[in-house]
Amino acid sequence: MAPLPQSRTDPDGSALIRVLSYNIRSMRDDTDALARVITACEADLVLIQEAPRFFRWRKKLARLARAANLVILTGGGTAAGPAILCSLRATVERTEDVLLPLTPGEHRRGFATAVVRFGGARVGVLSCHLSLRKDERYEQSGMLLDRLAGLGVDHAIAGGDLNEPPGGRTFARLAEGLQDCRATAPWGGEHTWTRTAPHRRIDAIFATKGIEVLGCGVPLDLPGVAAADLLGATDHLPVLAALRVPAA
């Protein structure tokens, strides 16, 4: 597997960034393994799903960010689970946590969103965890696209646990309006849910058309990412992408 390029800012102001999307199951598993995986991926942005939401959730999320040499950008309990961590390379313009309409009997869902800059590149970011119910999930995908469009930026990235593989109606809707980064530039492993058969790709990173996708997939053979840590950290596997964002 060819290595993903490292983060950098080019002379023209464009930025090469690494983005990680990861369902961390409320940090109920091996948090040391989780921190090691995130650290090894060297991501500028980490889009979290199932961040701690209840008792002392801020302290738990802050502890994970600190262990991975990152800071909390937004989200967590205030977004009903999605969160965004970032490196100190990011300059933050604004953040907003959005709660989605609640279906009685279902979990509350939300989006963690932000607008950040890396060098001369300005990018919108969204972390999501869509519903287990297919009709509600499809409605939420429309809200996701609307929210990205409303960020007021030329370039945007969305990532999360879609609870649906490629070919599903919701996944197809997102892939029609955005680049499915794994399909655009395959790298690493494919399946993000491997605890039960069949193995599936239900976690993904998407980018608007103007962003160049250099590689995207599960970092199975990335230096510093041990198979035991991937299995022990949470019940999902992470998705890592290298993206080049043009200067504003």
Secondary structure as GFF3:
##gff-version 3
##sequence-region A 1 248
A	DSSP	beta_strand	8	9	.	.	.	ID=ss1
A	DSSP	beta_strand	15	23	.	.	.	ID=ss2
A	DSSP	three_ten_helix	25	27	.	.	.	ID=ss3
A	DSSP	alpha_helix	31	41	.	.	.	ID=ss4
A	DSSP	beta_strand	45	49	.	.	.	ID=ss5
A	DSSP	alpha_helix	57	67	.	.	.	ID=ss6
A	DSSP	beta_strand	71	75	.	.	.	ID=ss7
A	DSSP	three_ten_helix	77	79	.	.	.	ID=ss8
A	DSSP	beta_strand	83	86	.	.	.	ID=ss9
A	DSSP	beta_strand	91	99	.	.	.	ID=ss10
A	DSSP	beta_strand	110	118	.	.	.	ID=ss11
A	DSSP	beta_strand	121	129	.	.	.	ID=ss12
A	DSSP	alpha_helix	134	149	.	.	.	ID=ss13
A	DSSP	beta_strand	156	161	.	.	.	ID=ss14
A	DSSP	alpha_helix	169	177	.	.	.	ID=ss15
A	DSSP	beta_strand	179	180	.	.	.	ID=ss16
A	DSSP	alpha_helix	181	184	.	.	.	ID=ss17
A	DSSP	beta_strand	203	207	.	.	.	ID=ss18
A	DSSP	beta_strand	212	217	.	.	.	ID=ss19
A	DSSP	alpha_helix	227	233	.	.	.	ID=ss20
A	DSSP	beta_strand	239	245	.	.	.	ID=ss21
###
